């Protein structure tokens, strides 16, 4: 192998490691891929930045705006809460209706904000029906994945593979070309979750579990009373040695019956002040020597004693590709920006209490925070945005459904789809025109347009598109295709397609679905070329397999979002997802050649 081939393989391996370990955010990984391939001479600088102007990248960016406009109308929140009545009457019927509804919505708008909107609703439904949220959140995520496979705009993966096909000189996907097989996946997937998956889902958490038990907070919250001898008397909170030396967080100050919630850093401390604080367990003994710990101050996390007057407790699940992802609370200036004080972080299967401002947050983490009550409404507004950094789990949500705006947005979305379906306009121009219409009709302003675009996904797509160029430049796509054909070619194209689906399905469990699609699509084209066949069925195998990620919580962004919110273990996804992955593989082997028959070039 020559140097460039070795370099390409090394970059692919590096990317897989980075995706699996989550050491870097996905947008930065995309840039690392471009830089590494350009610096090693595998691709030229022009080829490196070409992904930013690719029609797939631009289409995905503008589809984020369309999704944001629909979210702004409040329609999803309104529909979501209507589901509660169905669940109360018949839980199993409610589960089916929820999954089919999520699948339908996810077929036309980005599924990440859809899941973010529905997570708190589903948790409330679980509470009202006496079920565990863990019985509903995996079905929620899976349904969004099912629906995303149904249309060209259902997920960025579909748009990406179509763009790669066009880059190689082949026809891209039409709007509803994926729908026949997508509907099969929706129906079979929903049936599987009803008959099999629901029996494998954990029921480990009770709905009446309070936040103190859930986050293990008893030992970390207490009240202290400042004495005359305390060296912090007369100093501001920022100057106080209690804060600086012991790294405590002051949640409330009670001064002769007057309560000051989440006091600012310039608040001056007085003798006799009673401070409600969060503190490391290791510093409790030191606290006792500096201030008198009040007797009997075991605070109940969901009670009036903790929340007090003027503050509320919220749980915030970090969204996929959120600005929180990969940063710590200090970098985010969390306390000032969100008028909140962190109490604990639930990361995957563990609860963290110490050094909260220094912990690198990941998508799916749940942050427990005390927030000034008047600011909760602002948090809800942030939650309802397209690029919401979090979803609120333990806060009532106000439904504000604007019917007029909803009719306008759905009309524009329908027009965009119709223009693309009947090939009046190319999809990228159609979506762009739709966004322009939204702005001209005052549904969104330009600031909201820029904010709606998920730039992390845009940078990721631009980066992983370099894989295709690198594979083509080095001839690796042909070599890998030849290797696969040497093993499976004698059994015919159906088995080759089946093997391609299986390899893609395995890879997407380890790294981003978009990265997997970008890596495997050129190989699928090379395989079809060597067989002398049109690449459509092979590209479809890659497209569906890259999205059908059920075995791990890291393979698909919506799985990551419900991972911690549902108090799941990593193995819960494996138990439910392995059989579903295998079932979809069998369906793909049978139906893809029937729906997309093999044709000679």
N, C-alpha and C positions, 0 to 999 in steps of 0.2 A: 504493500500500500504506500502511496505517496504521502507527502506531508499534509496536503490539503484534505485528503480523505481522513487521515488520522485526526487532524484538527477538528473536522466536522463531527466525527464520532465523539471526540472529547467534549465538544460544546454541548452535544445532545445529552451525554452522560451528566455533565455539570448541571444542565437545565433540569434533568430528572431529579437529581439530588436536591437542588434548590427548591423545587416544587414540593418534594416529599417532606423535607425538613422545615419548610416555611421560614427559613432564615431571612429571606428577603421578600418584599411585597411583589406581587405578580407583575406590576408595571415595571419595576426595577429589573426583574428577571428578563422581561422583554427587551429592555435596553442593553442588558448584559449580553444577551444573545447577539444583537446587532453588532455591538462593539467587538465582541470576540471574533465573530466571523469576518468582519472587515479588517481588523488588525492582523489576523492570520492570513489574509489574502484570499480567503475562500470566496468571498463576494466583494464586489466593488462598493465604494461609498454610495454611488447612485442606487445600486441594487439594495443597499442596506436601508436607505430611507424611503424606498419605493412603497413599502407597506403603509406608510402614512397617507399616501394618495390612492391606495387601492379602493375600488368601489365597495368592497366588503366592509372595510374600516369606516368609510364615510356613511354607508347605509346604517350600520350598527349605531354610530354616533347619533344620527338623526332619529332613529327608532327610540332611543332613550328619551328624546324630547317628546315624542308622541305618547310614550308611556307616562311621562311626568304630567302631561296635560290631562290625561284620563284620571290619574291619581288626584289631581287638584280639584276635580269636580266632586270628590267625596263619594263617587258611585261605588267603588270597591268596598269602602268601609260600611256603606249602607247595606249592600247586598250581604256582606259578611255577617253582620249582626242579625239579619233576617234568618240566617241559618240556625240560630239558637233555638227558635221555636220548633223547627223540625227535629232537632236533636232531643229536645225534651219529650216529644211525643214518641219517637222511635229512633233509638241511638244508631242502629245499623243502617236504617234508611238515611239518616242524617249523614253518616260516614260516606255512603255511596254518593249522595247528592253533593257533599262537599268536594269529593275527589273529582267528580265530573265537572263541577263548576270551576274548580281551580284549573283543570285541564283545558276547559274552554277558554278561560281568560288568558292562560299562559300561551295559548296558540297564537295570540295576536299582540301581546305586550310582554316586555321583559319579565321573567318569572321571579327574579330576586326581590323587587319591590312588592310583588304580589304576595310572596311568602312573608315578607316583613309586615305587611298590613294584617295578614291573617293570623300570625303567631299569637298576639295577645287575645284575639277573638277566640281562637281555638282553646287557649288556656282557660278563658272564662267559661266556655262551653263545657270543658271537662269538669270544672268546679261545680257548675250548676247541675250537671247530670251525675255527679258522684263518681266520675271516672278519673283516671290519671292522665295528665297531659301527654305522657309518653305513649299512650294508646292512640294519639291523634296526630302528633307532630311529624312522625316519619311518613304516615300516609299523606300529609299535607305536602311535604317536600317531594315525595315520589310522584304525586299527581301533577305537580308543576313541571316535573321532568317529562312525564308522559305527554302533556299538552304541548310542550315546547317542540316536540318532534313532528307536529302535524302540519306546520306551514313554513314557508321560506323565512318569515320574520319571527317565528316562534322562539328562536334562540340564536345567539351570535354564531354558534357552531355551524348552523345550516347556511348562514350567509357566508361564512368563512370558506367552507368547502366549495360552495358555488363559485366564489371569487377565484379560488385556486384553479378550478376547472377552466374558467374563462382565461386565466393567465396562461394556461397550457394550450389554448386554442380550441377548447371544447365548449359546448353549450352549457350555460349555467342552469340552475334550477328555476322552474316557474313557481308562482305563488303557492299553488296547491298540489304540486307534484308529489310532495311527501305525504300528503294526507291519507291515501288508502292504507298504507302500512302504519302510519301514525295512529289512525283510528283503531287498528287492530291492537296496537300496544296499549292504548288507553283502555279499551274494553277488557282485554286479557289481564292487564296490570291491575285494574280496579277489582276484577273478579278474584285475582290471586290474593290481593290484600284483604278482601272480605273473607275468603274461605281458609287461607293459609297464613298470610302475613299477620293478621290481627291476633292469631293464636300464639305467634312467636314474639309479639311485642311485649316489653316488660311492663309491669304494673307496680313499680317499686316505690312510687311516691304518692302519699296521700294528699288530697286537696286541702285538708285543713292544717297541713304542716305550716307553722308560722316561719317568718323569715329568720328568726333567731336560730331555729333548729336547722333550717335549710343552709344557712351560711355559717353556722358554728360561731356565733358572735358573742356568746355569754362572757367569755373570758377577756374580751377585748374592749368592752365598753364599760365605763364607770364614771362616777362623779367625784370631783375633788373640790375641796374648799380652801381658798387661799388664806393663809394666816398672816399676822402682822410681820412675822419674821421672814416670810417668803421674799426672795430677792427680786421677784417679778412685779411686786407692788409698785405702782406708779409708772410702769413701763408699758409700751405698746405690745401687742401680741407678737409682732415681728421681732421686737427686742428681747422678748421673754426667753430666759434660759430653759424654761419648761418646754417651750416649743422647739427651740434651736438644738438643745442638747438631747432631749428625749424623743424628739420627732413626734410629738403628739399632735392630734388634729382637734381643735376646739369646735364642737358642734353647736354649743349653746352656752350662754352665760346668764345665770340667774342672779340678779342684783336686787336684793331686798324685795323680791316678788315680781320684779320686772324682768322679762325674758328677752334676751337678744340672740336671735337665731343666726347661725353661721356668721359671726362677727368678722368684720374686715381686719386686715393686718394692722391698721393704725388705731384700733380700739385699745384704750388704756385700761389696764387691770387695776382693781381696787381690792383692799383687804375685805374679806368676807364674801367675795364673789364665789359662787358655786359654778364650777365649770363641768359641763358634760363633755367627755373627751373619748377619743379612740386612741388606744395606745398598744404598742407591742407588749406581749406577755412578758418578755425578758426585762422590760423597763418598769413593770408594776412595782417591784420592790423599791426601786429608786424613787418612784413617785411617792411612795408612802413616807419616805424620809423628807420630802419637800412639801407635801401637802397632806392634809388629813383626808383619807378615803372615807366617804360616808358609809355608815353601816346600812345594810339592807338595800343597796342600790342596784340590785340585779335588774337590768332594764329589759323589758320585753320588746322584741323587735317590731312587732306590729301594733303595739299599744300606744296609748296617749303619752306615756312617760317618755318614750323615745321621740315620737314624732313631734310632740309639743304643739304649741300654737304657732301657726305660720310656716310650718314645714311639712313636707310629705316624703314618704319613702317611695322610691322607684327602682325597678330592676330594668336595666338597659342591656339588651343583647346586641353585641357589635355585629353590624351587617357585613356581608361580603364586600370586599373592595371599599370599605369605609375608610375615611380619613383617620380613624382611630387605629386601623390595622397596622401593626408594626411600630406604633408610637407608644410612649408612656404618658401618663396623665400630666406630668410636669411639662412635657413638650407641647401638649395640647392646651396648656393653661386652663385645665379643666374647671378648677374652682371658680375662677373669674368669669369664664365664658358661659358656664352653665349654672352659675349660682348654686353649686352643689358641692357636697363633701363626700368622698368615697368612703364606704364602710368595709367592703369586701369585694373580691373578684372571684367568680367561679370559673376556673379555667379547665376545660375538658372535664375530668373526673375528680379534680381537687379544688378546695376552697383556699384562697390566699388572703391573709389579713395584714401581713407585714410589708413595709416598704411599697405601699400601693402606688405611690407616685413614680416609682422606678421600674415597675413591671411593664414589659412590652406586651401590649394587648394584641390579641389575635381575633380574627373573625369567629363568631360563635361564643366568645367569652361573654359572661353575664356580669355586669357591674351593678352592685347594690350601692345606692347613693341616697343621701338626704338632701332634698332640694327645697328651696324656698317655694312655698305653695303657689304664690302668684306667678312663678316662672314655669310651672308645670305646663301651662298652656303653650308657652313658647317651645318647650320640648316636644309637645305634640305636633306643632307645626313643622318642626325639623324632621320628626318621624314620618310625616306624610309626604315629604319631598321624595323625588325620584332617587336622589343619591343620599337618602337618609343614612346617617352614620350609625344609627341604632334603631331598635324597636323597643317600645316600652311594654314590659310584661305585667307590671303590677300597678298600673295606673288606669283609671277610667278614661275612656276615649270619647271625645265629643264628636258626634256625627253631624257633619254639615254638608248635606247633599244639595248641590246646585244643579237642578234639573235642566235649566236652560243651557248652561255651559256643557253639561253632559251630552245633550242633543247635538250641539255644535261640534264637539270633539269627535263623537262617534260618526257623525256625518263626514267629517274630514277624513277620519281613519278609513271609513268605508270607501270613500272616493279614491284615496291613495291605493288601497288594495285593488279596486276595480281597474284603475288606470294601469297598474302593473300587470294584473291578471290578463287583461285583453291587449297588452303590449302597446297601449297608446303612448305610454312613456316608459323609459327605463326605470327600474325600481328606485335607483338612487336619486333620480330627478323627481320622481313621484313623491318620495318621502320628503325631499328638500322643499318641494312646493307645498306640501302639507304643513311643514313647520313654518314656512313664510305665512301661510294662511292663519295659523294659530296666533302669530304675532300681530298681524294686521287686524285681526278680530278681537285683539286685547285679551285673549285667553292666557297668553304668556307674554312677558316682556323679554327683551334680549338678555338681560341679566339672568332671568330664570332659565333661558335656553342654555346659556353657558354652564349654569349650575347643574342642569339636568343631565348633561352628558357625563357618563362615567368614564373619566379620562384614564383610569387604571386599565379598564378593558380595552380602550382605544390603543394605549401604549403596548399592552400585551399582544393584541392582534397584529399591530405593526411589527412587533418583534418576532413573533412566531412565524409570520409569513416569510421571514428570511430562511427558515428551515427548508422550504420548498426550493428556493433558489440555490441554496447550498447543496442540497441533494442532487439537483439537476446539474450544477456546475462540476461536481466531483464524480458524477455517474453512480453515486451510491444508491439512488432510487432504482436504477436498473439492476445493480448487483444484488440488492435485497430482494427485488422482485424475482430475479433468477433463482435465488436461494429458496424462496418460498415455492416457486413453481417446480423446482427439482424435487421438493418433498411431497407436494400435493398435486402437481400438474397432471400426473398420470390418472388421477381419479376424476378429472373433469373440472369445468369451471365452477360448478355448484360447490364442490368441496373447497376449491381455492377461495371462493367468496366466503364460505363458512369459516375457513382458517383466518382470513383477513379480519372478519368481524371479531373473532375470538381474541386475536392479538390486540386489536384496537381497544376492545372492552377491558382487557387486562391493564393496558397502559393508562387508560383514563382513570383507573382507580388510584394510580400513583401520582399523577400530575394533572394539571389543568386540562379540562376537556378541549379547550381551544388549541392548546399546545399539542395535544395528541392528534387532533384532526389535521393540524398543519403539518405534522410529521408524517402521518399515514396517507393523506390524500395523494401526494406525489407518487408514493409507492403503489397505491391503487391504480393510478393512471399508467404507471410503468408496467404493472402486471397485465392490465387490459391491452396495452400496446403490444406486448410480447405474445399475447394470445390472439391478437388480431381482432379484438372485440371493442365495441363502444364502451367507454369507462363508466357509464351511468350506474349500472347495478353495483359495481365495486365501490364507487363513490358513495352510493347510498348506504352500503354496509359500514363504511367508515363514519358517515354522518350519524347514523342511528346508534352505532356502538359507542361513539365518543360521548353522546349525551346520556346513554343508558348506564349511569353509574349509581349502583345501589349498595355495593359491598363495603364501602368505607365512608366515613364522614368527610373526607378530604377530597374525594374525586369530583364532587360537584358543589357549587357554592351554596345551594339551598340546603344540602345535607349538613354543611358546616354550620349554618345558621341555627338549625334546630337541635344540633348536637348537645350543646350545653343547656339550652332552654328547656329541653325535655329531660334533663338529667340522665342522658343515655351514656352507656359505655361503648367503647369502640366496637366491641364484639356484638352489640345489639344490631348494628348495621349489617355485620357479616351474617348473623343468623337469618335475618329477614332477606338480605340482598343476594346471597349466593344463588339460591333457588330461582329468584327472579331474573338474575343475569343469565343463568343457564336456560331458563324458559324463553327469554327474548332471543337468545342465540339460536335456539331451535326454530323459533318462529321466523327469524331472519333467513335461516338456511332454507326453509320451506317456501316462504311467501315472497321474498325479494326477487328470486329468479322468475316467479310467476307475474308479479306486478311490473317488474322492470326486466323484461326478457333479454337474453344475450343476443346481440346483433353484431354482424361483421362490420369492421371499419370500411 
